[in-house]
Structure formats: C-alpha cells, structure tokens
Amino acid sequence: MHLYHLPGSRSTRVLWTLEEIGAPYELTILTREEKRSDEHRERHPLGRVPVMALDDGQFVFESAAILLHLGDLHPEAGLLPPVGTTDRAIAYQWSVFAMSELESSVFGWVRARRAQQDEAEPAERFAQVAAALAEAVTDRPYLLGDTFTVADVLCASILGTAFRRGLTEDDGPLRAYVGRALERPANVRAEAVGR
Ligand SMILES: N[C@@H](CCC(=O)N[C@@H](CS)C(=O)NCC(=O)O)C(=O)O
C-alpha cells in the first residue's frame, strides 16, 4: 500500500484509516507542484489526492472507495461489518451519504461564504444533513453503535471541517460524536504523520 498525500486534504482520511488498521504502508507527501505534474496525472486523471497504489501497482482514487477497499482488505481491523449483513448496508449508507450529501453541503456552504453569496440556502441544507447525523449518533458512540467503521472516518472528518470553519455551533450529540472520533489515537497519529 502506498498513499499519495497532501497535508490538510482529504487524503488525511486515508491516513487515519491506515493508522486504524496498523499494517505497514508507504507514504509520499506531494507538494502542490508535484500534484499538478504529468507523473501524478498518471495516478489520478484530475491530478487530485488521495491516490492509493495497491500492492499489484493499480492506482485507486476517491477517498470513500479507498476506505471501503481498505476495510475489505483488513477484516481483522473491524472497520466494516461482514459482507451481506444489514450492518454492512448501513455502513455503505453512511459512507455514500458522507460523500453525496454531507460533503457537498459543507463545501457548498464554504464556497458560498468565500464568494460572499447569500448563505441561507446552503446553511439550511447543511442543517438538514447535520440533523440526520445527529439523530443517528444520539445515545450511541458511532453511526453503527459501539463499532467504529470507515463511515465514521468519512462523516467525522467532514463534520470536523464544518466545526473548524464555524459552520455549526452545535453543542450536542454531533459535537460529542466528532470529538470522540477525531480524538481516536489513530487520527491523532495520522494528523502528526501527514502534516
Ligand atoms: N471526491 C474526491 C475529491 C478529491 C479532491 O478534490 N481532492 C482535493 C484535495 S482535498 C484535491 O486534490 N484538489 C486539488 C485540485 O483540485 O487540483 C475524494 O474524495 O477523493
């Protein structure tokens, strides 16, 4: 496993997952110039991160795809419930929700703010998405209950961006959930390694 990473980017999610797993991996920290190079476009057609080189040399991009694959490769880490179970379906559900609903609502709002546009619509969209997640983690540590999964890596890392950027002042179950997830030793290590 070889991760191509840019500090402070979505590839930190992959590092977090690799640290949760605890198996050896290689890391290349790219500069912004290297990310734009032809060499990196061979790995990712849009020149983005994260990219993971698998042990057979195949490059895989899209953070959620990489996390789900890592969960499959390392069942001993318990980051995904067994294939075909209802819990597995729920892990897929929140992973896809993270990418399609949550991430677009957070970055849509960030873009509106940067462009000094009206924030009412993106704020309302984020509020609905955040309420769905808050309900899911009320009275339970993680989205699937006691078990931490790759869906938590995705949702908590994106929600962390929302809190850091001051998009929400939630002080209830959602803040507690994000704090609990981000304080996991594997994420603390990932932040240090990938800085
Ligand atoms: N949906 C992709 C998004 C990847 C992405 O946009 N990565 C950003 C960093 S957070 C990037 O590489 N941007 C560089 C660019 O657009 O040139 C994923 O989750 O992997």
The ligand as a MOL file (V3000), in Angstrom:
LIG
                    3D

  0  0  0     0  0            999 V3000
M  V30 BEGIN CTAB
M  V30 COUNTS 20 19 0 0 0
M  V30 BEGIN ATOM
M  V30 1 N -14.0780 13.1310 -4.2960 0
M  V30 2 C -12.6490 13.1470 -4.1830 0
M  V30 3 C -12.1880 14.5910 -4.0380 0
M  V30 4 C -10.6850 14.7060 -4.1780 0
M  V30 5 C -10.2380 16.1540 -4.0820 0
M  V30 6 O -10.9410 17.0930 -4.5200 0
M  V30 7 N -9.0600 16.3510 -3.5120 0
M  V30 8 C -8.5220 17.6840 -3.3830 0
M  V30 9 C -7.7850 17.8250 -2.0550 0
M  V30 10 S -8.8490 17.8040 -0.6870 0
M  V30 11 C -7.5060 17.9490 -4.4570 0
M  V30 12 O -6.6770 17.1140 -4.7190 0
M  V30 13 N -7.6150 19.1060 -5.0790 0
M  V30 14 C -6.6070 19.5160 -5.9850 0
M  V30 15 C -7.1080 20.0840 -7.2330 0
M  V30 16 O -8.3300 20.1210 -7.4370 0
M  V30 17 O -6.2570 20.4710 -8.0140 0
M  V30 18 C -12.2170 12.2800 -2.9980 0
M  V30 19 O -12.9710 12.1980 -2.0170 0
M  V30 20 O -11.1540 11.6650 -3.0690 0
M  V30 END ATOM
M  V30 BEGIN BOND
M  V30 1 1 1 2
M  V30 2 1 2 3
M  V30 3 1 2 18
M  V30 4 1 3 4
M  V30 5 1 4 5
M  V30 6 2 5 6
M  V30 7 1 5 7
M  V30 8 1 7 8
M  V30 9 1 8 9
M  V30 10 1 8 11
M  V30 11 1 9 10
M  V30 12 2 11 12
M  V30 13 1 11 13
M  V30 14 1 13 14
M  V30 15 1 14 15
M  V30 16 2 15 16
M  V30 17 1 15 17
M  V30 18 2 18 19
M  V30 19 1 18 20
M  V30 END BOND
M  V30 END CTAB
M  END
